[in-house]
Structure formats: structure tokens, C-alpha cells
Amino acid sequence: VSTQSTWDRLIGLLSSRLLAPMSLLRLRSHFRPASRSTRPRAMSSRFSTQTTEQTPTQMTIIEKAKAFGVQSLIGQFPHRGGFDSCLDSMEIEKVENGKAVCSLVVNDKLANSWGTLHGGAVATLIDVGGTLALLSSDCQRGGVSIEMNLSFTNAAKIGDKIIVEGEVLKSGKTLGFTEVKIYNAANKKLIASGRHTKVL
């Protein structure tokens, strides 16, 4: 083997061992993660999982009962807007011992084209009346509706004051059964009645 070829091999070996770590350093510096100050935020505030604290007037009846107790519901019907706002004039008068009593005056928002209490409004009142009755038994279990039936007896005109009375028929570990009746406050005539079942 010539002296030149041996010398070339020696140079090649030294070069590979010296240059390899330098190449590795270059790669590391190239893919080095950005500092904390320059890293993008993992999640924008719009998608943050943190929720702002709600005031009692911005809560549903279930949320308010859980947060402040069932007696905090006495007074004007609380809601967060949407469909529930049709009952914004309703007054909750009593919520205790498995019973609830509410009152309101039939207005344009609750009336059908004949100027009387709409069937959909009656269904909403049965829903709310039954839920209030359940909350009076356990303010932590408002439940989710699974069944409801209605019977219409008499009409209530715009301007008529009506009374909504809800009562718990039975409340178990998983199901709550309620009955709700709606009366005309002036003549005590039954306007409608219904039964409401909820998963607790």
C-alpha cells in the first residue's frame, strides 16, 4: 500500500470524526424550539374552557337553584334568554316540599292567533311547573324531560291572570314524576293539566 493512499485514509477518518459532531450541532441549532416568549399560544381566548361567572339573573332555574338554593327562585322567573324569555313576566310564588306555585298574565307572546293561551305555551308551563316542583324536593336534581302529556279544558284570553301549580307525584333515584295544573286566577276554572316525567 502506497504512502499516499494510507495518508488519504487517515485524513478521511479524522475528517469524518471531527466533522460529524459539528454537523450534529448545526442540525440541533436548526431545529431548536422557540423560546417561551416567541411560542404561539396553545389556545385562543375564544376557545378557552374557562367560563365567566354568571349573575343570578343570567341563570336558568336549575342553575340558580343549584348555586343558591331553591328559595332563591322566589320572584321573577330567571332565564338566559332564548325560548324561556316568553315567561319573563312570570312570578314564582312558592317552591317547597315537592310543590311549586307560579302566576302570570297571558300576553301577546303567549297567545295564539285567536288571542288565547297557546298550546305550546301550556306545554312550556307544564315543563317549568314540573321542574320547579322537583327542585323543591332536591335543588341539585332538576332532571331532563323524557315524557309529557297535556289535556286542555278551557281557554285563557290575553289579559287573564293564570296560576300554575306543580306537584311531585313520585321522585326516585333515576326518575321524577310530576303533575301540573293551570287555573284561571279569577274564576278558578281549570285551563289545562299535564304530567311531566324527568330523568334525574
Disulfide bonds with the S-S distance in Angstrom:
none
